[in-house]
Every structure is written in C-alpha cells, then in structure tokens.
Amino acid sequence: MSRWRRITGSPAPAIGLTVLGLLFVLAFAGPHLARWRYDEVDFTAFGAPPSAQHWFGTTQDGRDVYALTLRGMRRSLIIGLLAALGATGAAALVGMAAGYVGGRLDRLVMWIVDLLLAVPMLLIIMVVAPLVRGRNWLLLAALLAAVLWMITARAVRAVTISLERREYVVAARVMGVPPLMIIFRHIAPNLAALLIIDAAINVGAAVTAESGLSYLGLGVQPPDSSLGTVIAEGADAASAYPWTFCFAAGLVVLIVLAVHLLGDGLRDALDPTSGRRSR
C-alpha cells in the first residue's frame, strides 16, 4: 500500500497512470460514443473540419477521423502492450538462466546477445518486417518483442549473478532446493522492480516503433489500421487538412509521454534506495 501511495502521490506518475488509463478506455469505449463508424462514408462531408457531427473532422474521402484514429490507437496499444510483455518476459527468462547457470550457457547466451546488439535494430526490423507484412498483426508484435529484449537481458543477468551469491540462495542450494524453484522463489521477486519498469518503458518504445513501421508501410496493413497508418494516410494532405494527421500524431506523443511519466514513478516507488537518495 505504501508503494502504491508513492506511485499515485507524486504528480508525474499519477498523471502518467491517469492519462494512460484514459487512453485505453477511450480506445475501446470511445468508438461506441460516436455516430460514425470507421468504415462509413459521409457523402456530405469530404475533408470537413472538426465539428459536432464529426469530432475530429473527416478525411478527403469522407471517413470519420475520430473513428479511424481510435481504431488505430486500439491496435497500436495492443501491439505495444504485447510486445512489451514479450520483450520483458524473454529478457527475464534469458537473463536469469544465463546468470544463474553460468558457464558455457552464460557465454553462449551473452555471445548471441552481443551479436544482436552489434546489428542496428532498425536494420533488423527493415529486413524482417517485409516477411510479416500483410500477415497477422501478432507477428508484428512478436518482431518488436524480438528486438527489445537484449539490453534488459544483460541487466537481468548482472543482477542474477549478484543475487545467486547471497546467503539465502546459497543455503537453498545446499539444502537441495531445485534450481527452478530457487530462481522463481528467491531471484525473480528481487527482479520485479526492474522488470516492471522495463515493461512500462517498452510499451512506449513498441508503440513508437509500430507507428513508424506502419507509416513506412512495413507494419499494419489495410484494411486493418494503427496510429501509424492513420498518420501515413493524413501526411500527404496535412497542410490542407491538418486534422487528418495531427490527432493521431498527438496521441502517439501522449502515449509515450504518459508511459515515461509512469515509468519514472514506478522506479521511484519500487527502488528501495530512491527514498534515501531524495533526502
């Protein structure tokens, strides 16, 4: 309870948590509040500015920008959340296994991680993204998770090496406790703060990456949509019809800002030394 008060008691993380929660509610409940669906065309309003009839205006072909944007935000948030959970989960498993087992497994895993880190992330995405283009969007979430886990895995490994030398871990090993039980009972709880913060930050990174890929035509493909596809469709007409571009672009910025505010709050609340540093 005290940690929850520390998260919600500070303005920045409270704002981040509130904004992120409202965005999720808006993405899933918002489309039901409007009159127009994303696939409906208003033949009386082509390129119309925001109004009581169309809250975010309409595109050049008469589609409601509000409905299109919220549908795209829903897909972007789902992809970002799944990619963040996948990346953090993979980093936890790989890092804990390498740090606790050590030896050849540790050297092999770290060699693979270093090799992947040596290759620019953008290059990996540009090579692999065309292979999943036009297929299930879950493959895109898996691709983003596959390029976001390496740095965290190294951090998890370092902490695991430190933890497996603690007295209670050594005692459990001497008493014959199975390695998996030691990892999940004694090591994983001590990594919870790092992993929770990493997952929160990865949501923003994944949403940004997905939007960029979809903008370039390498991510979500029509008839499906995301914030990136909405931005791409409105970019060409942004000077004449700015509402087709600005709302989606602003939501990407808002999501990333909210996630980083929440991540800072989680770090301060879950790091046991943060209170001592602030005094």
DRENNUTI-535346 format. One record per residue (C-alpha): x, y, z. Coordinates in nm, 2 decimals. Each point is the difference from the previous one (the first is absolute). Last residue first. Example, Ala and Ser with C-alpha at 12.3 -4.5 7.8 and 13.67 -1.06 7.14 Angstrom:
BEGIN
{{1.37, -0.11, 0.71}}
{{-0.14, -0.34, 0.07}}
This chain:
BEGIN
{{1.65, 1.30, 0.12}}
{{-0.06, -0.09, -0.36}}
{{0.28, -0.26, -0.01}}
{{-0.14, -0.18, 0.31}}
{{-0.35, -0.02, -0.16}}
{{0.14, -0.14, -0.32}}
{{0.19, -0.28, 0.18}}
{{-0.29, -0.25, 0.02}}
{{-0.06, 0.04, -0.37}}
{{-0.37, -0.10, -0.05}}
{{-0.16, 0.34, 0.06}}
{{0.26, 0.22, -0.17}}
{{0.03, -0.24, -0.30}}
{{-0.37, -0.03, -0.03}}
{{-0.04, 0.38, 0.00}}
{{0.26, 0.04, -0.28}}
{{-0.17, -0.27, -0.20}}
{{-0.34, 0.17, 0.04}}
{{0.14, 0.33, -0.13}}
{{0.16, -0.19, -0.29}}
{{-0.32, -0.19, -0.09}}
{{-0.20, 0.32, 0.01}}
{{0.24, 0.18, -0.23}}
{{0.01, -0.29, -0.25}}
{{-0.38, -0.02, -0.01}}
{{-0.04, 0.38, -0.04}}
{{0.26, 0.02, -0.28}}
{{-0.18, -0.29, -0.19}}
{{-0.34, 0.17, 0.07}}
{{0.13, 0.33, -0.15}}
{{0.10, -0.17, -0.32}}
{{-0.35, -0.15, -0.03}}
{{-0.17, 0.33, 0.07}}
{{0.23, 0.20, -0.22}}
{{-0.03, -0.19, -0.33}}
{{-0.35, 0.01, -0.13}}
{{-0.06, 0.32, 0.20}}
{{0.27, 0.18, -0.21}}
{{-0.22, 0.00, -0.32}}
{{0.17, 0.23, -0.24}}
{{0.36, -0.03, 0.13}}
{{-0.05, -0.35, 0.13}}
{{-0.13, -0.14, -0.33}}
{{0.30, -0.23, -0.07}}
{{0.04, -0.08, 0.36}}
{{-0.36, -0.11, 0.06}}
{{0.02, -0.35, -0.13}}
{{0.34, -0.06, 0.16}}
{{-0.12, 0.13, 0.34}}
{{-0.30, -0.23, -0.01}}
{{0.23, -0.29, -0.10}}
{{0.24, 0.08, 0.29}}
{{-0.29, 0.03, 0.25}}
{{-0.11, -0.34, -0.09}}
{{-0.22, -0.15, -0.27}}
{{-0.14, -0.32, -0.15}}
{{-0.13, 0.02, -0.35}}
{{0.28, 0.08, -0.06}}
{{0.35, -0.12, 0.13}}
{{0.16, 0.02, 0.34}}
{{0.37, 0.03, -0.02}}
{{0.24, 0.05, -0.30}}
{{-0.19, 0.28, -0.18}}
{{0.24, 0.27, 0.12}}
{{-0.27, 0.15, 0.23}}
{{-0.07, -0.35, 0.13}}
{{0.36, -0.05, 0.09}}
{{0.02, 0.34, 0.17}}
{{-0.33, -0.06, 0.19}}
{{0.13, -0.34, 0.11}}
{{0.33, 0.14, 0.12}}
{{-0.17, 0.27, 0.20}}
{{-0.25, -0.24, 0.15}}
{{0.28, -0.24, 0.09}}
{{0.22, 0.26, 0.16}}
{{-0.30, 0.13, 0.21}}
{{-0.09, -0.35, 0.11}}
{{0.36, -0.08, 0.07}}
{{0.02, 0.27, 0.27}}
{{-0.27, -0.17, 0.20}}
{{0.15, -0.35, -0.05}}
{{0.34, 0.12, 0.11}}
{{-0.14, 0.16, 0.31}}
{{-0.18, -0.32, 0.09}}
{{0.31, -0.21, -0.07}}
{{0.24, 0.21, 0.21}}
{{-0.24, 0.01, 0.29}}
{{-0.08, -0.38, -0.02}}
{{0.37, -0.10, 0.00}}
{{0.01, -0.08, 0.37}}
{{-0.31, -0.21, -0.04}}
{{0.17, -0.20, -0.28}}
{{0.30, -0.10, 0.21}}
{{-0.13, -0.18, 0.31}}
{{-0.32, -0.18, -0.09}}
{{0.01, -0.02, -0.38}}
{{0.37, -0.07, -0.03}}
{{0.03, -0.22, 0.30}}
{{-0.30, -0.20, -0.11}}
{{0.16, -0.05, -0.34}}
{{0.33, -0.10, 0.15}}
{{-0.15, -0.28, 0.21}}
{{0.04, 0.05, 0.38}}
{{0.27, -0.24, 0.12}}
{{0.07, 0.15, 0.34}}
{{0.34, 0.12, -0.13}}
{{-0.18, 0.19, -0.28}}
{{-0.24, 0.16, 0.25}}
{{0.29, 0.11, 0.22}}
{{0.18, 0.15, -0.29}}
{{-0.31, 0.19, -0.10}}
{{-0.05, 0.12, 0.36}}
{{0.36, 0.11, 0.03}}
{{0.01, 0.21, -0.31}}
{{0.23, -0.12, -0.29}}
{{-0.30, -0.07, -0.23}}
{{-0.11, 0.36, 0.05}}
{{0.31, 0.16, -0.16}}
{{0.00, -0.22, -0.30}}
{{-0.38, 0.06, -0.04}}
{{0.05, 0.38, 0.01}}
{{0.26, -0.03, -0.29}}
{{-0.22, -0.24, -0.20}}
{{-0.31, 0.23, 0.04}}
{{0.20, 0.29, -0.13}}
{{0.13, -0.20, -0.30}}
{{-0.35, -0.12, -0.07}}
{{-0.13, 0.36, 0.01}}
{{0.24, 0.10, -0.28}}
{{-0.11, -0.30, -0.21}}
{{-0.38, 0.01, 0.03}}
{{-0.12, 0.27, -0.25}}
{{0.07, -0.16, -0.34}}
{{-0.19, -0.32, 0.04}}
{{-0.29, 0.18, 0.17}}
{{-0.04, 0.22, -0.31}}
{{-0.01, -0.31, -0.22}}
{{-0.25, -0.18, 0.22}}
{{-0.23, 0.31, -0.01}}
{{0.03, 0.00, -0.38}}
{{-0.08, -0.37, -0.01}}
{{-0.32, 0.07, 0.20}}
{{-0.10, 0.23, -0.28}}
{{-0.09, -0.31, -0.20}}
{{0.14, 0.02, -0.35}}
{{0.02, 0.29, -0.24}}
{{0.36, 0.07, 0.08}}
{{0.17, -0.28, 0.19}}
{{0.29, -0.06, -0.24}}
{{0.02, 0.37, -0.08}}
{{0.07, 0.07, 0.37}}
{{0.31, -0.23, 0.02}}
{{0.25, 0.20, -0.19}}
{{-0.11, 0.35, 0.10}}
{{-0.04, -0.12, 0.36}}
{{0.35, -0.14, 0.02}}
{{0.14, 0.31, -0.16}}
{{-0.18, 0.23, 0.24}}
{{0.14, -0.19, 0.29}}
{{0.35, 0.06, -0.11}}
{{0.21, -0.33, 0.02}}
{{0.25, 0.01, 0.28}}
{{-0.28, -0.06, 0.25}}
{{-0.09, -0.33, -0.17}}
{{0.36, -0.12, 0.02}}
{{0.03, 0.11, 0.37}}
{{-0.31, -0.19, 0.08}}
{{0.12, -0.31, -0.18}}
{{0.33, 0.01, 0.18}}
{{-0.18, 0.06, 0.33}}
{{-0.20, -0.32, -0.06}}
{{0.30, -0.21, -0.09}}
{{0.22, 0.13, 0.29}}
{{-0.28, -0.05, 0.25}}
{{-0.08, -0.35, -0.13}}
{{0.36, -0.09, 0.01}}
{{0.05, 0.08, 0.37}}
{{-0.28, 0.19, 0.18}}
{{-0.31, -0.18, 0.11}}
{{-0.14, 0.29, 0.21}}
{{0.10, 0.29, -0.22}}
{{-0.08, -0.17, -0.34}}
{{-0.34, -0.13, 0.12}}
{{-0.10, 0.32, 0.17}}
{{0.09, 0.22, -0.30}}
{{-0.17, -0.23, -0.25}}
{{-0.32, -0.03, 0.20}}
{{-0.02, 0.36, 0.10}}
{{0.09, 0.14, -0.34}}
{{-0.26, -0.22, -0.17}}
{{-0.27, 0.11, 0.24}}
{{0.10, 0.37, -0.04}}
{{-0.01, -0.03, -0.38}}
{{-0.33, -0.19, -0.01}}
{{-0.17, 0.23, 0.25}}
{{0.12, 0.31, -0.19}}
{{-0.10, -0.15, -0.34}}
{{-0.35, -0.10, 0.13}}
{{-0.06, 0.35, 0.15}}
{{0.13, 0.19, -0.31}}
{{-0.21, -0.22, -0.23}}
{{-0.31, 0.05, 0.21}}
{{0.07, 0.38, 0.02}}
{{0.05, 0.03, -0.37}}
{{-0.31, -0.19, -0.09}}
{{-0.22, 0.21, 0.23}}
{{0.17, 0.32, -0.12}}
{{-0.09, -0.09, -0.36}}
{{-0.37, -0.06, 0.09}}
{{0.01, 0.33, 0.19}}
{{0.14, 0.18, -0.29}}
{{-0.23, -0.14, -0.26}}
{{-0.31, 0.07, 0.21}}
{{0.11, 0.36, 0.07}}
{{0.11, 0.06, -0.36}}
{{-0.35, -0.09, -0.14}}
{{0.02, -0.10, -0.36}}
{{-0.10, 0.24, -0.28}}
{{0.26, -0.08, -0.27}}
{{0.21, 0.31, 0.08}}
{{0.00, -0.10, 0.36}}
{{-0.25, 0.12, 0.25}}
{{0.00, 0.23, 0.31}}
{{0.12, -0.10, 0.35}}
{{-0.34, 0.04, 0.17}}
{{-0.20, -0.08, -0.32}}
{{-0.36, 0.12, 0.04}}
{{0.08, 0.26, 0.28}}
{{0.28, 0.13, -0.22}}
{{0.36, -0.07, -0.09}}
{{0.09, 0.11, -0.35}}
{{-0.17, -0.16, -0.31}}
{{0.23, -0.18, -0.25}}
{{-0.31, -0.14, -0.18}}
{{-0.31, 0.05, 0.20}}
{{-0.34, -0.06, -0.18}}
{{0.10, -0.35, -0.12}}
{{0.07, -0.11, 0.35}}
{{0.18, -0.33, -0.04}}
{{-0.02, -0.29, 0.25}}
{{0.30, -0.22, 0.06}}
{{0.12, 0.16, 0.33}}
{{-0.35, 0.01, 0.14}}
{{-0.20, 0.32, 0.04}}
{{-0.23, 0.11, 0.28}}
{{0.26, 0.02, 0.27}}
{{-0.01, -0.14, 0.36}}
{{0.06, -0.36, -0.10}}
{{0.34, 0.09, -0.15}}
{{0.11, 0.14, 0.34}}
{{-0.04, -0.32, 0.20}}
{{0.31, -0.20, -0.11}}
{{0.25, 0.28, -0.09}}
{{-0.15, 0.25, 0.24}}
{{0.03, -0.25, 0.29}}
{{0.36, -0.07, -0.09}}
{{0.08, 0.37, -0.04}}
{{-0.17, 0.07, 0.34}}
{{0.23, -0.25, 0.17}}
{{0.31, 0.14, -0.16}}
{{-0.10, 0.35, 0.10}}
{{-0.07, -0.10, 0.36}}
{{0.32, -0.20, 0.03}}
{{0.21, 0.28, -0.14}}
{{-0.17, 0.27, 0.21}}
{{0.05, -0.21, 0.31}}
{{0.36, -0.07, -0.10}}
{{0.07, 0.38, -0.04}}
{{-0.20, 0.13, 0.30}}
{{0.15, -0.21, 0.28}}
{{-0.26, -0.17, 0.23}}
{{-0.11, -0.26, -0.25}}
{{0.33, -0.19, -0.02}}
{{0.11, 0.07, 0.36}}
{{-0.35, -0.10, 0.12}}
{{0.02, -0.32, -0.19}}
{{0.34, -0.07, 0.17}}
{{-0.16, 0.06, 0.34}}
{{-0.28, -0.24, -0.08}}
